[in-house]
Amino acid sequence: MASRRARCSQCGRAIQVPVEVEAYASSITIICSGCHSQGFNQQPSLRPNYSSVDNNNNITSFTNYPPPPTYGRQQFWQQPLRGPQPSMTPPSPYGNKRAVLFGISYGNRVNRIKGSLNDVHCMKYFLTEKLGFPANSIRMLTDDPGERNQMRIPTKYNMRMAMRWLVEGCQPGDSLVLHFSGHGSREVDRSMDEVDGYDEAICPVDYEHEGKIVDDEINSTIVRPLPQGAKLHAVIDTCFSGTVLDLPFMCRINRKGYYGWEDHRSSRAGYKGTRGGLAVCFSACDDDGNAADTSAFSGSESAGALTYSFIQAMQVQPKLTYGQLLSAMRSTIRGAREGTFGTDYQQHAMDNRQQYAHDPQLSSSEKFDIYSKFIVM
């Protein structure tokens, strides 16, 4: 074994240091045979610790001996793998289940909706009693005359703040729900990123003065921030709501149950997906269709057809695939065309220019098999 001469730092005695050891060791300590002190100690890179030496000051065994170097590489072995970096966004204090519910009746106006307030109360009951959402993790905004909290009135400003709250601190494993029952609208697409030339929008209680909330804003607020492992389910019970979340893919199902995904991505629109999470939207109709509000479901109180059929299907059979849920909802609502749910819904269904205009629709941030993927909220 080749060696070089060194001297003990305590007594000055000559010490033999093996060159081969220096080439590989991360640290080396040799005990002087004269004064028995640690007479030679240095910290070159990539050297192991010794275990023992013989009477001739030769190292006889080593610990943490590294593998031989791989020639042609600058490093002998890889650095330790780093785990996932922690999110800079603080987690929400409301836990991993959160929901925002908007119910707007529009007061005593001509376009008043009778069932919107009932819809959000039913949805809140369903989420808390059936799906385990904590009551304090649900933010409900309504224009109920008895509402005294000004931050709980669905103005445009308050709705924007509520949607931001929904995704604030969102982490992998979170389950988020957005429910809207009110008026929807279509606006001319100024940014030229819509296939049909129109943006879809929802109408706050003050939309006549403050304006509507268009799909581009909804997407950027609650869809794009979703991290890997988080889920968002939206139930949008309004007219013109097919692509109201501006999700990239729209599911189309024919009468025989066969489905396909329409690609609604546009090179002008930029990215409309998530940061790895899943966003799914159940909407009341296609982008050029109408939603229904009827009292036939309960016989007394009005309710949105989409909201009622969604809750009914989820309660009757808790474990459903997306395809099964959509089929059950459509089956319930299509009964109206046969006179099951009264004339108020039939009036909406008379003008059926498209197959999908008055049927519940499914859109998503990603494609999946709707008959094998189960709904988990």
C-alpha positions as CSV (number, residue, x, y, z in Angstrom):
1,M,0.0,0.0,0.0
2,A,1.5,3.3,-1.0
3,S,2.0,5.9,1.7
4,R,3.4,9.3,2.5
5,R,5.2,10.6,5.5
6,A,3.6,13.0,8.0
7,R,4.5,14.1,11.5
8,C,2.5,13.9,14.7
9,S,1.2,17.3,15.6
10,Q,1.8,16.6,19.3
11,C,5.2,14.9,19.6
12,G,6.7,15.3,16.1
13,R,7.1,11.6,15.5
14,A,6.9,10.5,11.8
15,I,3.7,8.9,10.8
16,Q,2.9,6.9,7.6
17,V,-0.3,7.9,5.9
18,P,-1.7,5.6,3.2
19,V,-2.2,7.5,-0.1
20,E,-5.1,5.2,-1.2
21,V,-7.0,6.0,2.0
22,E,-6.6,9.7,1.3
23,A,-8.1,9.3,-2.1
24,Y,-11.3,7.9,-0.9
25,A,-11.8,8.9,2.7
26,S,-14.2,11.6,4.0
27,S,-12.2,12.0,7.3
28,I,-9.1,10.1,8.6
29,T,-7.7,10.1,12.1
30,I,-4.4,8.2,12.9
31,I,-3.2,7.6,16.5
32,C,0.5,8.2,17.1
33,S,2.3,5.1,18.4
34,G,4.6,7.2,20.5
35,C,2.3,9.6,22.4
36,H,-0.9,7.8,21.6
37,S,-2.6,11.1,20.7
38,Q,-4.6,11.8,17.5
39,G,-1.5,13.0,15.8
40,F,-2.7,13.4,12.3
41,N,-6.2,14.8,11.4
42,Q,-7.3,16.3,8.1
43,Q,-10.6,16.7,6.3
44,P,-10.1,16.1,2.6
45,S,-13.3,15.3,0.6
46,L,-14.7,11.8,0.2
47,R,-12.8,9.9,3.0
48,P,-14.2,7.4,5.6
49,N,-13.2,7.0,9.3
50,Y,-10.7,4.4,10.3
51,S,-11.5,1.6,12.7
52,S,-8.0,0.5,13.9
53,V,-4.3,0.6,13.2
54,D,-1.5,-2.0,13.7
55,N,1.8,-1.5,15.4
56,N,3.3,-0.1,12.2
57,N,0.7,2.7,12.1
58,N,-1.1,1.0,9.1
59,I,-4.9,1.3,9.0
60,T,-6.3,-2.3,9.2
61,S,-10.1,-1.7,8.9
62,F,-12.5,1.1,7.9
63,T,-16.0,2.1,8.6
64,N,-18.4,3.9,6.1
65,Y,-16.1,2.8,3.3
66,P,-17.5,4.3,0.1
67,P,-17.9,2.5,-3.2
68,P,-15.1,3.0,-5.7
69,P,-15.4,6.0,-7.9
70,T,-17.0,5.9,-11.3
71,Y,-14.6,7.4,-13.8
72,G,-15.8,10.0,-16.2
73,R,-18.1,11.6,-13.6
74,Q,-17.4,14.7,-11.5
75,Q,-19.1,13.1,-8.4
76,F,-18.6,9.6,-7.0
77,W,-22.3,9.2,-6.0
78,Q,-25.5,11.1,-6.1
79,Q,-26.6,13.6,-3.4
80,P,-29.4,12.4,-1.1
81,L,-32.8,12.8,-2.7
82,R,-34.9,15.7,-1.4
83,G,-38.5,15.2,-0.4
84,P,-41.3,17.3,-1.8
85,Q,-40.9,21.0,-0.9
86,P,-43.4,22.3,1.5
87,S,-46.0,24.7,0.1
88,M,-45.5,28.4,0.8
89,T,-49.2,28.8,1.1
90,P,-50.5,28.2,4.7
91,P,-53.1,25.5,5.1
92,S,-56.7,26.6,5.5
93,P,-57.9,26.7,9.2
94,Y,-61.2,25.2,7.9
95,G,-59.8,21.7,7.2
96,N,-59.7,19.7,4.0
97,K,-63.5,19.9,3.2
98,R,-64.8,23.4,2.3
99,A,-67.8,24.7,0.3
100,V,-69.2,27.9,-1.0
101,L,-72.9,28.1,-1.8
102,F,-74.6,30.9,-3.7
103,G,-78.3,31.2,-3.7
104,I,-79.9,34.2,-5.3
105,S,-83.6,34.9,-5.7
106,Y,-83.2,38.5,-7.0
107,G,-85.9,39.9,-4.6
108,N,-89.1,41.1,-6.1
109,R,-87.8,41.6,-9.6
110,V,-89.6,40.3,-12.6
111,N,-87.0,37.6,-13.1
112,R,-87.2,36.4,-9.5
113,I,-86.3,32.7,-8.9
114,K,-88.4,30.9,-6.4
115,G,-86.2,27.9,-5.6
116,S,-82.7,29.3,-5.2
117,L,-82.7,29.8,-1.5
118,N,-84.2,26.4,-0.9
119,D,-81.5,24.9,-3.2
120,V,-78.6,26.2,-1.1
121,H,-80.2,25.1,2.2
122,C,-80.7,21.6,0.8
123,M,-77.1,21.5,-0.4
124,K,-75.8,22.6,2.9
125,Y,-77.8,19.9,4.7
126,F,-76.6,17.3,2.3
127,L,-72.9,18.3,2.6
128,T,-73.0,18.4,6.4
129,E,-75.3,15.4,7.2
130,K,-74.3,13.1,4.4
131,L,-70.8,13.9,3.3
132,G,-69.2,15.1,6.6
133,F,-68.5,18.7,5.8
134,P,-68.0,20.7,9.0
135,A,-70.7,23.4,9.3
136,N,-68.0,26.1,9.9
137,S,-66.3,25.1,6.6
138,I,-69.3,26.1,4.5
139,R,-69.8,29.7,3.5
140,M,-73.3,30.4,2.3
141,L,-74.3,33.6,0.5
142,T,-77.9,34.4,-0.1
143,D,-80.2,37.4,-0.6
144,D,-82.6,36.2,2.0
145,P,-84.3,39.3,3.5
146,G,-83.4,38.1,6.9
147,E,-79.7,38.0,6.3
148,R,-78.0,40.6,8.5
149,N,-74.4,39.9,7.7
150,Q,-73.4,42.1,4.9
151,M,-70.6,39.8,3.9
152,R,-73.1,37.0,3.4
153,I,-75.1,38.8,0.7
154,P,-74.1,37.6,-2.8
155,T,-72.9,40.9,-4.3
156,K,-70.2,40.7,-7.0
157,Y,-67.5,41.7,-4.5
158,N,-68.6,39.2,-1.8
159,M,-68.9,36.4,-4.3
160,R,-65.4,37.1,-5.6
161,M,-64.0,37.0,-2.0
162,A,-65.9,33.8,-1.2
163,M,-64.4,32.0,-4.2
164,R,-60.9,33.2,-3.3
165,W,-61.5,31.9,0.3
166,L,-62.6,28.5,-1.1
167,V,-59.1,27.8,-2.6
168,E,-57.0,29.7,-0.1
169,G,-54.4,27.5,1.4
170,C,-55.6,24.5,-0.7
171,Q,-53.5,21.4,-0.1
172,P,-53.3,17.9,-1.6
173,G,-56.3,15.8,-0.3
174,D,-58.6,18.8,0.0
175,S,-62.2,18.4,-1.3
176,L,-63.9,21.7,-2.4
177,V,-67.4,22.3,-3.5
178,L,-68.9,25.3,-5.3
179,H,-72.7,25.5,-5.7
180,F,-74.6,28.3,-7.5
181,S,-78.3,28.6,-7.9
182,G,-79.4,31.8,-9.7
183,H,-79.4,33.4,-13.1
184,G,-76.8,32.8,-15.8
185,S,-76.0,34.8,-18.9
186,R,-74.0,34.9,-22.1
187,E,-71.7,37.7,-23.0
188,V,-69.9,38.4,-26.2
189,D,-66.4,37.0,-26.0
190,R,-64.0,40.0,-26.2
191,S,-60.9,38.0,-25.8
192,M,-61.7,35.7,-28.7
193,D,-60.9,32.5,-26.8
194,E,-64.4,30.8,-26.9
195,V,-65.3,28.3,-29.5
196,D,-68.9,29.6,-29.8
197,G,-67.9,33.3,-29.5
198,Y,-69.6,33.8,-26.1
199,D,-68.4,33.9,-22.5
200,E,-70.7,32.2,-20.0
201,A,-71.4,34.2,-16.8
202,I,-73.2,34.1,-13.4
203,C,-75.3,37.0,-12.1
204,P,-74.7,38.4,-8.6
205,V,-77.5,40.1,-6.9
206,D,-76.1,43.5,-8.0
207,Y,-75.2,42.5,-11.5
208,E,-77.3,45.3,-13.1
209,H,-74.9,47.9,-11.5
210,E,-71.7,46.0,-10.9
211,G,-71.7,43.5,-13.7
212,K,-71.5,39.7,-14.0
213,I,-68.8,37.2,-13.2
214,V,-67.6,35.6,-16.4
215,D,-66.2,32.1,-16.9
216,D,-62.6,33.4,-17.5
217,E,-62.5,34.9,-14.0
218,I,-64.1,31.8,-12.4
219,N,-61.5,29.6,-14.0
220,S,-58.6,31.7,-12.9
221,T,-59.9,32.0,-9.3
222,I,-60.9,28.5,-8.4
223,V,-59.6,26.1,-11.1
224,R,-56.1,27.1,-11.9
225,P,-54.8,27.2,-8.3
226,L,-55.8,23.6,-7.5
227,P,-52.7,21.6,-6.5
228,Q,-52.0,17.9,-7.2
229,G,-54.3,15.7,-5.1
230,A,-57.0,18.3,-4.5
231,K,-60.5,18.1,-5.9
232,L,-63.2,20.7,-6.8
233,H,-66.8,19.7,-7.6
234,A,-69.0,22.5,-8.9
235,V,-72.8,22.2,-9.2
236,I,-74.0,25.2,-11.3
237,D,-77.8,25.4,-11.5
238,T,-78.4,28.1,-14.0
239,C,-79.0,28.8,-17.7
240,F,-76.2,28.9,-20.2
241,S,-73.9,27.0,-17.8
242,G,-72.3,24.2,-19.9
243,T,-68.8,25.6,-19.8
244,V,-69.2,28.2,-17.1
245,L,-66.0,27.0,-15.4
246,D,-64.1,27.2,-18.7
247,L,-62.8,23.6,-18.2
248,P,-60.8,22.1,-21.1
249,F,-63.0,19.1,-21.7
250,M,-66.7,18.6,-22.1
251,C,-68.3,15.1,-21.9
252,R,-70.9,14.2,-24.5
253,I,-73.2,11.2,-24.0
254,N,-75.6,9.9,-26.6
255,R,-78.9,8.2,-26.0
256,K,-77.3,4.8,-25.9
257,G,-74.9,5.8,-23.2
258,Y,-71.7,6.1,-25.3
259,Y,-69.6,9.1,-24.4
260,G,-66.7,11.1,-25.7
261,W,-64.8,14.2,-24.6
262,E,-64.9,17.4,-26.6
263,D,-61.7,19.4,-26.5
264,H,-62.5,23.0,-25.7
265,R,-58.9,24.2,-25.4
266,S,-58.0,27.2,-27.5
267,S,-54.5,28.5,-28.4
268,R,-55.8,32.0,-27.7
269,A,-57.1,31.2,-24.3
270,G,-53.9,29.9,-22.7
271,Y,-53.9,27.2,-20.1
272,K,-57.3,26.7,-18.4
273,G,-56.5,23.6,-16.4
274,T,-55.3,23.1,-12.8
275,R,-51.9,22.7,-11.1
276,G,-52.4,19.0,-11.0
277,G,-55.7,18.8,-9.2
278,L,-59.1,17.6,-10.5
279,A,-61.9,20.1,-11.3
280,V,-65.3,18.7,-12.3
281,C,-68.5,20.7,-13.1
282,F,-72.1,19.5,-13.2
283,S,-74.1,22.2,-15.0
284,A,-77.8,22.4,-15.6
285,C,-77.6,22.6,-19.4
286,D,-75.5,23.4,-22.4
287,D,-74.1,26.8,-23.2
288,D,-77.3,27.7,-25.1
289,G,-79.8,26.0,-22.9
290,N,-82.1,26.9,-20.0
291,A,-82.3,25.6,-16.4
292,A,-85.5,24.6,-14.7
293,D,-87.1,25.7,-11.4
294,T,-90.1,23.7,-10.3
295,S,-92.2,22.7,-7.3
296,A,-93.1,19.3,-8.6
297,F,-90.2,17.5,-6.8
298,S,-91.6,18.2,-3.3
299,G,-95.1,19.3,-4.2
300,S,-94.8,22.6,-2.3
301,E,-91.4,24.3,-2.3
302,S,-89.7,25.2,-5.6
303,A,-86.3,23.8,-6.3
304,G,-83.8,23.8,-9.1
305,A,-84.0,20.6,-11.2
306,L,-80.2,20.2,-11.3
307,T,-79.7,20.7,-7.5
308,Y,-82.6,18.4,-6.7
309,S,-81.6,15.6,-9.1
310,F,-77.9,15.8,-7.9
311,I,-78.8,15.4,-4.2
312,Q,-81.4,12.8,-4.9
313,A,-79.1,10.6,-6.9
314,M,-76.2,10.9,-4.4
315,Q,-78.4,10.0,-1.5
316,V,-80.2,7.0,-3.1
317,Q,-76.9,5.4,-4.1
318,P,-73.9,6.9,-2.2
319,K,-71.2,5.1,-4.2
320,L,-71.6,6.3,-7.8
321,T,-69.4,6.7,-10.8
322,Y,-69.6,10.0,-12.7
323,G,-71.4,8.3,-15.5
324,Q,-74.0,6.7,-13.2
325,L,-74.7,10.0,-11.5
326,L,-75.1,11.9,-14.8
327,S,-77.4,9.2,-16.1
328,A,-79.5,9.3,-12.9
329,M,-79.8,13.0,-13.0
330,R,-80.8,13.1,-16.6
331,S,-83.4,10.4,-16.1
332,T,-85.0,12.4,-13.3
333,I,-85.1,15.6,-15.2
334,R,-86.3,14.1,-18.5
335,G,-89.4,13.0,-16.7
336,A,-90.5,16.6,-17.0
337,R,-90.8,16.3,-20.7
338,E,-93.4,13.6,-20.2
339,G,-95.4,15.8,-17.8
340,T,-94.1,14.4,-14.6
341,F,-92.9,17.6,-13.1
342,G,-95.6,20.1,-14.2
343,T,-96.0,22.8,-16.8
344,D,-93.4,25.2,-15.4
345,Y,-90.5,22.9,-16.5
346,Q,-92.3,21.8,-19.7
347,Q,-92.2,25.4,-20.9
348,H,-88.4,25.4,-20.7
349,A,-88.2,22.1,-22.5
350,M,-90.4,22.9,-25.4
351,D,-87.7,24.7,-27.4
352,N,-85.3,21.7,-27.6
353,R,-83.1,22.7,-30.5
354,Q,-80.2,20.6,-29.3
355,Q,-79.9,17.2,-27.7
356,Y,-77.9,18.6,-24.8
357,A,-79.5,22.0,-24.4
358,H,-81.7,21.0,-21.5
359,D,-79.8,18.0,-20.0
360,P,-77.3,18.2,-17.2
361,Q,-73.7,18.4,-18.5
362,L,-70.3,17.2,-17.2
363,S,-67.1,19.1,-17.9
364,S,-63.6,18.4,-16.4
365,S,-60.1,19.6,-16.2
366,E,-59.0,16.2,-17.5
367,K,-60.3,13.2,-19.4
368,F,-61.3,10.0,-17.5
369,D,-63.5,7.0,-17.8
370,I,-66.8,8.2,-16.5
371,Y,-68.1,4.7,-15.9
372,S,-65.2,3.5,-13.8
373,K,-64.2,6.6,-11.8
374,F,-66.1,7.0,-8.6
375,I,-67.2,10.3,-7.1
376,V,-65.4,11.2,-3.9
377,M,-66.3,14.4,-2.2
